Every structure is written in C-alpha cells, then in structure tokens.
Amino acid sequence: MESVPSVLLGATVGYLAAGVTAAGLGWQAVRSRANTTTRLFAATMAAIVVWSLAYVARLFAGTVDAALAWTVVAYFGITTAPVGFVLFACSYAGYDRYVTTDTAALLLLVPAGTLAALVSSPLFGLHYASYELVTTGGIEVLMRNAGPWFWVHTAYSYLLLLVGTALLVNVAVTYRDVHRVQAGELVVGALVPWVVNAALVFGLRPHPTLDLTPVAFAAGSVFIALAVSDVPLTDVTPVARSAVVDAMHDSVVVVDDDVVIDANDAARALLGRPLVGRSVDAVLPGPLREADAEPRLVELSAERLPPLRRVGRPEPGASTHAATRWLRVQRVHVEADVDALLVSDATELERNRQRLERQNERLEEFTAAAAHDLRNPLNVIEGYTDVARGQADEAVVEHLDRIESSAKRMHNLVEDLLSLGQRARLVEEVDELDLQSVAERAWHDVATEEAELVVRSATVYGDDARLQQLFENLFRNAVEHAGPSVTVRVDGLSDGFYVEDDGPGIPTGERESVFDYGYSTADGGAGFGLSVVRIIADAHGWSVGVSEGRAGGARFEFTGVRTQPPATDRWRSVGAADD
C-alpha cells in the first residue's frame, strides 16, 4: 500500500506536466507570430491540455458516472488532437491549399461520431461495450471493453497521425540545415506519444491501470520545445522558404544575434564553407558583418573567398583567382535580433565598370590629343589664308573664303569631338538641380537671337555641367532648325522633363535617326549636337525620345530621371532682351 500514493502522485504530476507544457508551447507560438500554422499548433496543444487535465480529474472521480463523464471530456482532446496535428503538419510543410474550413469540418466528422458513440455507450455499447470502476494497485480506474467504434476511432487517429508525421519526415529529408533539424525534432516529438499509445492499446504497458499517453506527450513536447527554441517555429514554412530563397542567385544569410541560423545555396557557394549554426565572427568577413540597411559595395581580398565562378567561356589567359572581389551587401531587419544579410557578387560588374572607365579615360586622352594635333594645322591654314587674302585678287579671294569656311567647320568638328569624349563618362554622383536655373544658364550661353525660352521650375537630380550642355545643344538645335524667333518650352514630367519648340518639327520617319553621329539637315552642321544629347542622357541612365510638341514642333522627352514635385506652378519667360 505504500506504493499507492507514489503511483497516484506520479500519474498526477505526469498528466499535469503534459497539460502545462502543452499550454505554454501553444501560448508562446501564437504570441511570437500569429498565423495559420501557429494557430493550428496552438489548437493541437489545447487538445492535449484538455486531454491531460481531464485524466487528472478522472483519477479522483470516485464514481463510475463521474469517471465516464471525465472520459468524455478527455475525448474532446483525444479526438481533436490528431486533426489539429495533421492540419498543422500540412500548413508547416507548405500545403496550405488543403488547410481550409471545409477540410477541418470533414476531418472532424469521425471525432464527432466518436463522441456520440462514447456518450451513448451505456445504451448501445458502440465505443465501449462495457465498463466499470475498479480499484487496481490502489488506484480507482475505469476499466473498459472496446466496442466496434473504438477501433474505428483508433484506426482513424493513427491514420491522421501517420499522414502528419509523414509530412514532417518529408520536410526533414527534403530540406536541409536548420529546417531539417527543426522538422526532425518535431517528428520525434510526434512519434513519442503515439508509439507509447500504440503500446498501451496492445497491452504493452508498465502499469496495468494507467493510460500514459498524456505523459508521453509531455516527453514529446520537450522535442517540440527544442524545435521552437532552435528557430522561431513556423516563421516561414520550409517548402516556401526553399522554393523562394534557394532559387535566388543572390546570397541570403540569416543571423540571430551572433549566430547564423540559415543560409541559401548561393551563400554557401559564395563563402565556400558551412554556415548554419556557426558564429557570425567565424564565417563572415568583417565588411559583411558591418552591412547596414543601405546597399553598398565592399571590397574583399580574394583569398578570403572561393575562386570566382565565371559564366560562359573565359577569355584566353583569364584567371579565376583575382586579387580583389567586390560584393554588394545589405542588411534587412526581420524581427527582434534576427537580420537577413543580402549579398551579391558584383566582381564582374565592378571589373567591367573599371574597364569601361579606363576606356573612357583613353577615349578622352585620344580626343584631346587628336584635337590638339588638328588645331595646329587648322591655325596654320587660317593664318596663311588671311595673308593670301591681302595679296590676292577678287577671283582668288572667293576661293580663300571657301577655304576659311571649311577651316571653321573643321574647328567645330574638333570641338564636338572633344565634347563627345568628355560627356560619355558615366555619371556616378548627382546633385539636386533646379531645372529652371540650369536651362536659363544654358540659354544665356547660346546665340538665341530673337528666340524665347519659357521654363517652369522643377527639381531633377543629375550632373550640373552635363545637363547644361544638354540644354545648350537642344537650344542651339532649335534655333538652327526652327528659326531665330522660335519659342522653346522646358518643363518637368513625373519621371523626367521635356524640351519642345514651335518650329516645323521632325518628320516621323527621321525621328529614329536624329541622334545618329553626323546626322544634320542644317547647312554646315557637323551632326554631333543631338548625338551629344543622347550620350549625356545615357551617361545618366535616362531614356530620350522624340515626338511632336503641342505647337507641332520637335519635342524631346527625357524619362527615368529622379525628380521631385515642383514647388510652384509659375512659368518664367526669357527672351533675347534678357541676354
């Protein structure tokens, strides 16, 4: 008899431990992140709470009717726990399309039948053919003989648990690193109580009177708690995470405080080492650890990274072992102490940028040298032309005038050549500019004769000198092709600005050609003016197009421009008298 209190105490503590543990896990899951998966997890835990606490009450029932009543209460948890578990597993594994109200209602039909059969057992004996309250080993227990529906209920519950467990096993096998560990712990947590329950059903039990399934749930809950503590449970389902993150070409490293808790395939390939579960200081170079919310380019010694993987056939003599690698990094805050580091290998892009910059520098050097070499003979030609004009007769002077005109045109070509070389360089830093101010400065630097500029203030971001050059070329083009009294209008757009005139316009068939090198319809024109306009737009990353203006003239639209809404709606007119 001395062992009776200890058995009763052990059973009571075990049932209470199962209930308290399940309640804590369910509350923590919903509190940390309320979504469908966590709510289903919490519902499963709630069923275990009902099951466990009803078993505690049944230990002290005292009468057969009270014991049966508490058994009915326990069955509210016993029958719904498998339903909640399989729905939770579906949601966790990414099969959300099956997690619907209709599916839940269908799955609850058998549990509803089980409860009805249990309650009507005194009349029909479907669930329990017979039952009685007996004292065994010093504990009063409800001894039952199973009826036909009991086996239906048992088979149905095992089927649901088998499906749910199979889903989690599939996740554990298919998805690696953190999610495999997490799902594996969940699988163990699911298997422990159901293996114990199966042993009880088939008579394999350490004590002849006690149903230890809720106690087994307490043991299984320990593994579930480990899964919850390893990574926030159900934050991202493994299927969704793998489909999206692993398909990304950019590297994604998720860190929780000072530990890497997840990384996609691209990250492991880039850094060339195992990452998950390792200290951030041990696996991530300093510049990556110091990443912030603003994307930035960091330079790393190639010795700290695996060889660069090139796409396509390498150039002859090219090496994959470069002295420097460039990475574009950004830190994205997820929650609490969890951040995601987004890393992309920008080495090839940076090398191409530097190569292009060197080519631009060589182009500028070449154009400067060519311009210098061309100016000297042109100056000589012009000098001797002036000398010859003073000594020549009237017939020869006419030929000398043509020589001088050609020499001046050559001077203009040289200046345009220099402009092409200087304006092609990519714009790396932009300033906040007032469209009106830049346009008016350009207007004053162009021989506009009787022409009129109408401009409205707007804010754009660009290179001041090159934007002014763009306006100068467009204004000069308007005066040359639309006449000395042309009116030019400049105004902002939602994503750029436009320049239009009231001249004859540009024929539709020629609009694609106006930016070509050497294209010109003006006598003596070099055909470089609008080419420079396109080069300046390209250097900014803008798009430029030609259409018909409101007055029928030429309209040049620049889009893809970073802008701000205008502070005023007032227009300003600048005419020849203002020069």
NORSUL-V299951 format. One line per field, one symbol per residue. ss: DSSP state (A for helix, B for strand, O for the rest). phi: phi as a letter, one per 40 degrees, with the letter a starting at -180 (. if undefined). psi: psi as a letter, one per 30 degrees, with the letter a starting at -180 (. if undefined). A space follows every 10 residues. Layout:
# NORSUL-V299951
ss->???
phi->???
psi->???
This chain:
# NORSUL-V299951
ss->OAAAAAAAAA AAAAAAAAAA AAAAAAAAAA AAOOOAAAAA AAAAAAAAAA AAAAAAAAAO OOOAAAAAAA AAAAAAAAAA AAAAAAAAAA AAOOOAAAOO AAAAAAAAAA AAAAAAAAAO AAAAOOOBBB BBBBBBOOBB BBBBBBOAAA AAAAAAAAAA AAAAAAAAAA AAAAOOAAAA AAAAAAAAAA AAAAAAAAAA AOOOOOOOOO OOAAAAAAAA AAAAAAAAAA OOOOOOOAAA AAAAAOOOOO BBBBBBOOBB BBBOAAAAAA AOOOOOOOBA AAAOOAAAAO OOOOOBBBBB BAAAOOOOOO OOOOOOOOOO OOOBBBBBBB BBBBBOOBBB BBBBBOAAAA AAAAAAAAAA AAAAAAAAAA AAAAAAAAAA AAAAAAAAAA AOOAAAAAAA AAAAAAAAAA AAAAAAAAAA AAAOOOOOOO BBBBAAAAAA AAAAOOOOOO OBBBBBOOBB BBOAAAAAAA AAAAAAAAAA AAOOOOBBBB BBBOOBBBBB BOOOOOOAAA OOOOOOOOOO OOOOOOOOAA AAAAAAAAAA OOBBBBBBOO OOOBBBBBBO OOBBOOOOOO BBBBOAAAO
phi->.cccdccccc cccccccccc cccccccccc ccacadcccc cccccccccc dccccccccb cgbccccccc cccccccccc dccccccccc cccgcccccb cccccccccc dccccccccc dccbgccbca aacbbbggbc bccbbccccd cccccccccc cccccccccc ccccbbfdcc cccccccccc cdcccccccc ccgcbcbcbb ccdccccccc cccccccccc adcgdbcdcc cccccccccc cbbbbbgbbc baacdccccc cgacbcgccd ccbbcddccc cbcccacbbb ccccbcdccc cgcccdgcbc bccbbbbcba bbccafccbb cbbbcbcccc cccccccccc cccccccccc cccccdcccc dccccccccc bcccccdccc cccccccccc dccccccccd cccccccbbb bcbcdccccc cccccbccfc cbbbbbcabb bacdcccccd cdcccccccc bbhcbcbbbb acbcbiabbb bbccgbddcb ccbccccgca bccgccgbdc ccdccccccc gcbbbbaccc cgccbbbbbg ccbbdccabc cbbbbcccc
psi->fffeeeeeee eeeeeeeeee eeeeeeeeee eejjaeeeee eeeeeeeeee eeeeeeeffg eeleeeeeef eeeefeeeef eeeeeeeeee eefghfffil eeeeeeffee eeeeeeeeeg efefgeejel lljljkggkk ljkkkkaefe eeeeeeeeee eeeeeeeeee eeeekabeee eeeeeeeeee eeeeeeeeee eggjkfkffk jgeeeeeeee feeeeeeefe kjkgekkeee eeeeeffkfl kkkkkjcgkk flkleeeeee fhlkekflke fffklefefg kafkklkkkk kfffllkkjl kakllkfkkf jlfkkkkklk kkkdlcgklk kkkkjgeeee eeeeeeeeee eeeeeeeeee eefeeeeeee eeefeeeeef flleeeeeee eeeeeeeeee eeeeeeeeee eeffkkjfkl ljkjeeeeee eeefgkjfbg lkkjkkklkl kakeeeeeee eeeeeeeeee fflfglkkkk lllehbllkl lgafakkeff ffffgkkfkk fkkgkfgfef eeeeeeeeff glkklkaklf gfakkjkklg kklkkkflgk lkkjaeff.
